Amino acid sequence: MTQTIAPRVRTLVLLILAVAGALLAGAAPASAHAALTGSDPAQGAVVDTAPPQVSLTFSEPVAVSDDSVRVLDPKGERVDKGDPANPSGTTYSVRLVSGLPDGTYTVAYQVVSADSHPVAGAFTFSIGAPSETTVSVSAQGSDDGLVGWLYGFGRYVSYAGFVVLAGGAAFVLACWAPGARVRAVQRLVVSGWLALTAATLGLLMLRGSYTTSGKVGDVFDLELLGDVLQTKTGAALVSRLLLLAAAALFIAVLFGAYARSAGAGDPDRAAEGDGGNDGGNDAGNDGDGDGGGPDKRDLTFGLALGGTVVAAGLAASWAMSEHASQGLQAGVAMPVDVVHLLAVAAWLGGLTALLVALYRAPAETPVGRDAVRRFSRLAFGSVVTLAVTGVYQSWRQLGSWSAFTDTRYGQLLLVKIALVAVMVAVAFLSRRWTQRLADTRVSAANEEAKRTEETERAVLAEATELVKGATRAEQAEEEKQPAGTAPAEASGTSEVSEASQAVAVSDAEKAEAGQDSVRAAQLARQRAAAEAARQKRLRDADPNRFGLRRSVLAEAGVAVVLLAVTTVLTQTEPGRTEQDAKAASATSSSASATGQGSGAVSLTMPFDTGGRNGKGVVSVDLDPAQAGDNALHVYVEGPDGTPVDVPEVKIALTLAAQDIGPLPVAPDHITTGHWSASRVQIPMAGDWKVEVTVRTSDIDQVTVSKNAQIG
């Protein structure tokens, strides 16, 4: 049976890895998690005079460096000066040299979003009139190419290593204590630790090139590595390495002292001795003799507590530097993300350990139905936890039902949900095979007990007959021996020869006894090996165990693909951000078509009050955007670009450099989605902050802002 299983296992594993590789290949380049939602001048705009600066507004805070924003003239020469500044919120600007001639200018940007992903892009605007330009705006981003692919692969390996490490250890502690002595399980957990450690070191080295040039040669640039260590992501990777050192100590104790304290024997028969009730053995003994030893209980409790702390810390190294650390309710999202990752590890990592145990556990330490039942309960709790935390994360990252089908993030999330549903269905089949295995084991145990009892009776009867036969033979020998003693003259001459013969016989008996003991030991080892092979053949031939193996293998296969989809998902722009960017782009196009945005300064800002119908885009036009009287127009549109009315819109103008403001402006409602105010006094020129407060209900409101150059 095992000879037919192995080729199928290898074929299925190769297919699974091929699917996972295809998914990871499709994930490159990684989609950024911050999006450009606006710019001044706007993309494709034609302005009459050269602007003093170029401003970019993103959907979330980003990290900028000296060359993050570059402005190139039609000949490809840089016309920006100084480092990018962050005047307010998520708006970043770079000043331009004075006296720029007419023509088309290219703005190229490359920043790092707050959740650690590089964001790159380019657009053009024109002064006076459009012209030809030698600059290409489709340059390759730093996350493209070999470095981007390696970084994505490293992320997948790090997730897989964490799942195997944490889940495998949890399976041993919570479900199958004798597994600590099984070499295959030990290799699995240690392999998870090695994979996570190697991937973390690789990500740390690749990070600098991944977020800047994307060149392979920059991977070993120590200056870039120093810059990475000063970032949030670099600190998270270093923290992960320190926690992995603690995890190494945990593994040493788990497979050292804890493995030695686990008793030998069939891990399930002790439980079955209680009438098949596995509830009394759920503390983790599984028939390993851990019934009540205080030292063993203390060791188990210490490992469980310490392992949970280390695993939570490792999970936090992702939560504090990626999706959960930015956006709505970050303080709630980060611990929820930690719980989500721990549940994933307990389910998928435990499933991997169970698969290894079913295929590689020795005959004297088989994984039995009680261990499988414990893991089934652990997996059920993990799935419930994943459902609860997943619903919250989906709401937070999508924001609307339409985002499931209209955004790439939502589509990938639907694929992930479908894969989880398939795994749950296969797990249901595994539970059925487990129950059948339990019934078979009970009947097999009863038959084995009957056979053992019959064998003992037969051996006892044979031994009794042998004793009786020996007794009769001795009595007959005594009757044949004549009475009296040997002649006196013969006794004197034979004493010496009898003594020498006795010594020789004694030496021969000792030599023969030594040879017999060696042969007996060899025979015992051969019998033990033969018995172990026989037990393994019987175990492999069990159709119920074979069915359980196949169902668990199918679960593990789906889990590999699920982990690949999850990795791609973490590299994809959230649906909420993608829809906000689309709305801002649609509003900009609508403004051009309707004449909206004809003022000297036009600002577009997406908003989300968090309530029902609370998402949209607000645009502010100031004309002529000079010191003195100005006309102000406010336009509010929904996510689909159609004008909408809201209960209240308020404007405030602030010049922080001169400590002026905020100056309130209350525009009048003109028509659907349009408010206006005339004779808005702006006392002096400068970089003014324009704040817009939008209220969509009695309790839901939000304030968004952008900076505008006046004068």
Disulfide bonds with the S-S distance in Angstrom:
none
